[in-house]
Each structure stands twice: as structure tokens, then as C-alpha cells.
């Protein structure tokens, strides 16, 4: 009986800990001989927080990448930015990732129940050269500190 009580308590505590965390769907990959296309859905943003969404690699930035951020079938006009995402070792066993993506301020987040779609197209030659890419969702925890809340690695075995 004690085991069941502990299991119940831990599952309740763990689920309570995750409340308030933005999430990302698993990327949907569509490879072709010319390019690698993938999409990922982002949701459950917390009001008053700043987020980063993007795709990156270790070391150098992806060349000739096309990125779009979509809400309700409309491409958003947010500028594409480049940034270094540190604190990545607990997710991907790398120190930092060079990212192309978007910074979403707390005032530009989708409303509760809405989501954002990230659409990425990378030339096949570039994807093959890089061999691996990372899709990330990070939240700001201080003036210069961003931690990954969700993410996924894509690598050449998948395309």
C-alpha cells in the first residue's frame, strides 16, 4: 500500500511540476532528393514569458535555410534572428547550438489554446553536410539566460 501512495504522490508532484511549461510536437519530416522539409507545432505558452523558437546546429549556422512561423494559416512577420542557445547539454549532450529562429516577447505570444507552426526547408546538400539539426523551444529565465523547455534532434539517419 505504501508503494501505491508513493507512486500516486510522485505522479501528482511530477505532473504539477510540468504545468506551465510550453511544449513542442515531434517534428514531421518530409525529405526529398532536393531538400529536407519539416514542421513542428508549439503551444501552451505561458503569459508574461519570453520564448525562442528555432532550428540550429553545433558550431556553424545552417546555410540557405528557409524558416516561417505560422499562426492560423498566416505567416507571421516576426524577424528571423540568429542566436546562440547555451545550456543545451541536458537535452542534446552539446554545450550550445547556433540557431536561426524567432524571439517571441511576452506581448506577442499566441492566446491560450492557440499554437504556432514552424516550417523549415533546408537544401539536401546542406542537411547532408551538417548531418544533424536541433529544433528548440526555449524560455527566458533572466537577462541573458534561456533554457530549453522542449526540443528534438533530427539527423541524417532520418532523411
ABEGO torsion letter per residue (X at the ends): XAAAAAAAAAAAAAAAAABGBBBBBBBBBBBBAABBBBBBBBBGBBBGBBBBBBBBBBGBBBBGBBBBBBBGGBBBABBBBBBBBBGAAAAAGBABBBBBEBBBBAAABBBBGBBBBBBBBBBAAAAAAAGBBBBBBBBBAEAABBBBABBBBBBAAAX
